Amino acid sequence: MTYLSNDEYIKAFGKHLRATRLEKGFTCEKLEELTSIDAKQISRLERGERSPTLTTIYYLAKGLGIKPHKLLEFDFEDKE
């Protein structure tokens, strides 16, 4: 098994976060209102430019109305 780099996990998380946000019909600005996390920071997370902390994951999940572990359930391409 080949392990993915940290950057690949961060990008996969961001892609999943964006899909979840859009599924809920939220803009980054709406999610900012619900979480007090700056919309620009949310955008950076979604683009995989930043790695979220556990606290950030918790507040994002709360704002999205889901359990925090759901934000960590994402697919990525396995490099086997």
Number of C-alpha atoms within 10 A of each C-alpha: 6 7 9 13 8 10 13 14 18 19 19 21 24 25 19 20 26 20 13 17 20 12 10 12 12 16 14 20 16 14 22 18 13 16 18 13 17 14 17 12 15 22 18 15 20 24 17 20 14 16 18 19 8 10 10 15 19 18 17 25 20 15 20 21 11 13 14 18 10 13 18 14 11 13 11 14 9 9 8 7
